[in-house]
């Protein structure tokens, strides 16, 4: 995998992590209700949960790529359409608000880690997301090291993004910024996803 392909993968993973949703709400809630360490623990747990689905997607696609090239091509096309549809959905639902209300439960940082892990694990749509993404970046000759990069890129970016959100929330009142600009954020990420999906589909079919 060259740097350009990796940068495309990293950008898509970052856009996915930045998408406002239940994971973001849980990280913000733990950060506000408890402390910065609890928020970061939740972020690390979520990143680890993401690596679980990323590994499954890589293993499954690797098997398909080696044995069923026509099926793999179809998955790549469907993956591009899925990313574009997801981007369109971001734009259509850009006015939907996320819930980030504070709670008062006494919970330790370990439980925050478990919360982050479980909210990723119990979201099977993440597997579809990774299948759509990795179908464009995994190669038949990819070795264990390259596959590890694919998995760790998504996991680390996810954990780092939510850790950054925790720092901003606990130090710079980022929660209000997200709530006020949620619609603009959703539309921008939706547009970027559509552009990336079209470029991947173009490279797949035309080039």
Kinemage of the C-alpha trace (Angstrom):
@kinemage 1
@onewidth
@group {chain A} dominant
@subgroup {mainchain}
@vectorlist {calphas} color= white
{ca unk a 1} P 0.000 0.000 0.000
{ca unk a 2} L 1.435 3.360 -1.027
{ca unk a 3} L 1.081 6.573 0.962
{ca unk a 4} L -1.683 8.000 -1.256
{ca unk a 5} L -3.873 4.933 -0.797
{ca unk a 6} L -3.190 4.946 2.954
{ca unk a 7} L -4.072 8.647 3.196
{ca unk a 8} L -7.393 7.959 1.456
{ca unk a 9} L -8.103 5.144 3.886
{ca unk a 10} L -7.145 7.337 6.850
{ca unk a 11} L -9.420 10.141 5.641
{ca unk a 12} L -12.423 7.839 5.257
{ca unk a 13} L -11.789 6.360 8.708
{ca unk a 14} L -11.533 9.849 10.192
{ca unk a 15} L -14.808 10.908 8.570
{ca unk a 16} L -16.479 7.824 9.976
{ca unk a 17} L -15.152 8.550 13.455
{ca unk a 18} L -16.191 12.208 13.250
{ca unk a 19} L -19.775 11.378 12.357
{ca unk a 20} L -22.057 12.510 15.230
{ca unk a 21} L -23.898 9.544 16.684
{ca unk a 22} L -24.308 7.343 19.764
{ca unk a 23} L -20.551 6.728 20.136
{ca unk a 24} L -19.827 10.452 20.218
{ca unk a 25} L -22.665 10.973 22.693
{ca unk a 26} L -21.298 8.339 25.089
{ca unk a 27} L -17.754 9.746 24.960
{ca unk a 28} L -18.989 13.280 25.612
{ca unk a 29} L -21.318 12.111 28.391
{ca unk a 30} L -18.544 10.253 30.209
{ca unk a 31} L -16.159 13.183 29.791
{ca unk a 32} L -18.640 15.671 31.222
{ca unk a 33} L -20.165 13.479 33.924
{ca unk a 34} L -16.929 12.051 35.297
{ca unk a 35} L -13.547 13.324 34.129
{ca unk a 36} L -11.101 13.484 31.250
{ca unk a 37} L -9.569 10.091 32.058
{ca unk a 38} L -13.015 8.462 31.893
{ca unk a 39} L -13.594 10.003 28.454
{ca unk a 40} L -10.217 8.854 27.153
{ca unk a 41} L -10.815 5.362 28.594
{ca unk a 42} L -14.106 5.270 26.699
{ca unk a 43} L -12.317 6.416 23.509
{ca unk a 44} L -9.650 3.699 23.803
{ca unk a 45} L -12.312 1.049 24.443
{ca unk a 46} L -14.228 2.177 21.360
{ca unk a 47} L -11.078 2.034 19.231
{ca unk a 48} L -10.408 -1.508 20.420
{ca unk a 49} L -13.988 -2.495 19.597
{ca unk a 50} L -13.531 -1.075 16.103
{ca unk a 51} L -10.468 -3.260 15.579
{ca unk a 52} L -12.663 -6.305 16.272
{ca unk a 53} L -14.900 -5.604 13.252
{ca unk a 54} L -11.998 -4.359 11.146
{ca unk a 55} L -10.218 -7.694 11.621
{ca unk a 56} L -13.330 -9.642 10.654
{ca unk a 57} L -13.726 -7.549 7.503
{ca unk a 58} L -10.072 -8.004 6.521
{ca unk a 59} L -10.170 -11.793 7.045
{ca unk a 60} L -13.426 -12.189 5.111
{ca unk a 61} L -12.339 -9.997 2.208
{ca unk a 62} L -8.965 -11.736 2.049
{ca unk a 63} L -10.680 -15.097 1.575
{ca unk a 64} L -13.037 -13.713 -1.075
{ca unk a 65} L -10.218 -11.933 -2.907
{ca unk a 66} L -8.187 -15.125 -3.202
{ca unk a 67} L -11.053 -17.355 -4.319
{ca unk a 68} L -13.864 -15.291 -5.847
{ca unk a 69} L -12.575 -12.335 -7.880
{ca unk a 70} L -15.935 -11.606 -9.527
{ca unk a 71} L -17.662 -11.535 -6.137
{ca unk a 72} L -14.926 -9.266 -4.794
{ca unk a 73} L -15.492 -6.836 -7.686
{ca unk a 74} L -19.215 -6.763 -6.890
{ca unk a 75} L -18.420 -6.076 -3.217
{ca unk a 76} L -16.179 -3.197 -4.266
{ca unk a 77} L -18.960 -1.653 -6.378
{ca unk a 78} L -21.526 -2.144 -3.616
{ca unk a 79} L -19.031 -0.696 -1.141
{ca unk a 80} L -18.670 2.482 -3.194
{ca unk a 81} L -22.453 2.797 -3.493
{ca unk a 82} L -22.783 2.246 0.268
{ca unk a 83} L -20.298 5.039 1.049
{ca unk a 84} L -22.091 7.416 -1.326
{ca unk a 85} L -25.470 6.465 0.176
{ca unk a 86} L -24.097 7.019 3.663
{ca unk a 87} L -22.833 10.440 2.635
{ca unk a 88} L -26.259 11.279 1.202
{ca unk a 89} L -27.863 10.079 4.437
{ca unk a 90} L -25.583 12.376 6.432
{ca unk a 91} L -26.797 15.316 4.339
{ca unk a 92} L -30.493 14.348 4.514
{ca unk a 93} L -30.401 13.825 8.289
{ca unk a 94} L -28.074 16.736 8.998
{ca unk a 95} L -30.702 18.475 11.129
{ca unk a 96} L -31.063 15.533 13.535
{ca unk a 97} L -29.724 16.383 16.983
{ca unk a 98} L -27.538 14.154 19.105
{ca unk a 99} L -28.220 13.576 22.777
{ca unk a 100} L -25.345 14.488 25.072
{ca unk a 101} L -27.154 14.947 28.370
{ca unk a 102} L -25.178 14.591 31.554
{ca unk a 103} L -25.703 11.686 33.925
{ca unk a 104} L -24.887 11.281 37.599
{ca unk a 105} L -24.060 7.569 37.901
{ca unk a 106} L -20.957 6.668 39.917
{ca unk a 107} L -18.854 4.777 37.402
{ca unk a 108} L -15.154 4.010 37.354
{ca unk a 109} L -12.817 4.514 34.432
{ca unk a 110} L -12.772 0.774 33.772
{ca unk a 111} L -16.506 0.860 33.166
{ca unk a 112} L -16.042 3.799 30.808
{ca unk a 113} L -13.608 1.659 28.828
{ca unk a 114} L -16.154 -1.176 28.735
{ca unk a 115} L -18.892 1.230 27.623
{ca unk a 116} L -16.777 2.425 24.711
{ca unk a 117} L -15.890 -1.144 23.735
{ca unk a 118} L -19.472 -2.413 23.907
{ca unk a 119} L -21.028 0.466 21.954
{ca unk a 120} L -18.674 -0.432 19.097
{ca unk a 121} L -19.182 -4.198 19.416
{ca unk a 122} L -22.972 -3.969 19.482
{ca unk a 123} L -23.129 -1.919 16.289
{ca unk a 124} L -23.038 -4.484 13.430
{ca unk a 125} L -23.280 -1.666 10.877
{ca unk a 126} L -19.589 -1.088 11.580
{ca unk a 127} L -18.816 -4.429 9.898
{ca unk a 128} L -20.670 -3.260 6.773
{ca unk a 129} L -18.764 0.017 6.956
{ca unk a 130} L -15.387 -1.712 7.111
{ca unk a 131} L -16.321 -4.153 4.356
{ca unk a 132} L -17.196 -1.207 2.121
{ca unk a 133} L -13.946 0.590 2.946
{ca unk a 134} L -11.447 -2.257 2.923
{ca unk a 135} L -12.763 -3.737 -0.323
{ca unk a 136} L -10.947 -0.878 -2.070
{ca unk a 137} L -7.672 -1.093 -0.168
{ca unk a 138} L -6.889 -4.748 0.522
{ca unk a 139} L -4.670 -6.491 -2.021
{ca unk a 140} L -4.411 -10.190 -2.839
{ca unk a 141} L -0.665 -10.048 -2.137
{ca unk a 142} L -1.103 -8.190 1.138
{ca unk a 143} L 0.962 -9.758 3.922
{ca unk a 144} L 0.237 -9.828 7.654
{ca unk a 145} L 2.025 -6.499 8.203
{ca unk a 146} L -0.076 -4.686 5.591
{ca unk a 147} L -3.301 -6.145 6.967
{ca unk a 148} L -2.233 -5.047 10.440
{ca unk a 149} L -1.774 -1.509 9.111
{ca unk a 150} L -5.296 -1.583 7.660
{ca unk a 151} L -6.797 -2.646 10.984
{ca unk a 152} L -4.650 -0.454 13.226
{ca unk a 153} L -5.215 2.644 11.081
{ca unk a 154} L -8.962 2.531 11.693
{ca unk a 155} L -8.605 1.613 15.362
{ca unk a 156} L -5.965 4.208 16.227
{ca unk a 157} L -7.653 7.034 14.313
{ca unk a 158} L -10.935 6.233 16.054
{ca unk a 159} L -9.349 6.207 19.528
{ca unk a 160} L -7.319 9.367 18.856
{ca unk a 161} L -10.329 11.269 17.508
{ca unk a 162} L -12.519 10.489 20.510
{ca unk a 163} L -9.614 11.233 22.868
{ca unk a 164} L -9.270 14.630 21.179
{ca unk a 165} L -13.016 15.172 21.587
{ca unk a 166} L -12.631 14.385 25.296
{ca unk a 167} L -9.845 16.939 25.692
{ca unk a 168} L -11.827 19.592 23.811
{ca unk a 169} L -15.008 18.875 25.770
{ca unk a 170} L -13.309 18.983 29.168
{ca unk a 171} L -11.157 21.990 28.378
{ca unk a 172} L -12.766 24.025 25.611
{ca unk a 173} L -16.531 23.369 25.853
{ca unk a 174} L -16.556 21.527 22.505
{ca unk a 175} L -19.957 20.043 23.332
{ca unk a 176} L -21.743 23.335 22.598
{ca unk a 177} L -19.799 23.750 19.350
{ca unk a 178} L -20.882 20.301 18.142
{ca unk a 179} L -24.513 20.920 19.065
{ca unk a 180} L -24.585 24.336 17.355
{ca unk a 181} L -22.800 23.210 14.193
{ca unk a 182} L -24.049 19.637 13.941
{ca unk a 183} L -25.945 20.279 10.693
{ca unk a 184} L -22.936 21.859 8.957
{ca unk a 185} L -20.617 19.085 10.165
{ca unk a 186} L -22.966 16.380 8.890
{ca unk a 187} L -23.358 18.037 5.481
{ca unk a 188} L -19.607 18.531 5.049
{ca unk a 189} L -18.784 14.939 5.978
{ca unk a 190} L -21.584 13.679 3.749
{ca unk a 191} L -20.231 15.634 0.788
{ca unk a 192} L -16.687 14.379 1.393
{ca unk a 193} L -17.880 10.776 1.607
{ca unk a 194} L -19.762 11.123 -1.681
{ca unk a 195} L -16.684 12.589 -3.391
{ca unk a 196} L -14.453 9.792 -2.079
{ca unk a 197} L -17.005 7.128 -3.087
{ca unk a 198} L -17.205 8.513 -6.624
{ca unk a 199} L -13.400 8.626 -6.924
{ca unk a 200} L -13.092 5.012 -5.725
{ca unk a 201} L -15.809 3.875 -8.127
{ca unk a 202} L -14.168 5.776 -10.988
{ca unk a 203} L -10.794 4.163 -10.256
{ca unk a 204} L -12.452 0.757 -10.040
{ca unk a 205} L -14.459 0.887 -13.279
{ca unk a 206} L -12.735 3.426 -15.537
{ca unk a 207} L -9.043 3.229 -14.685
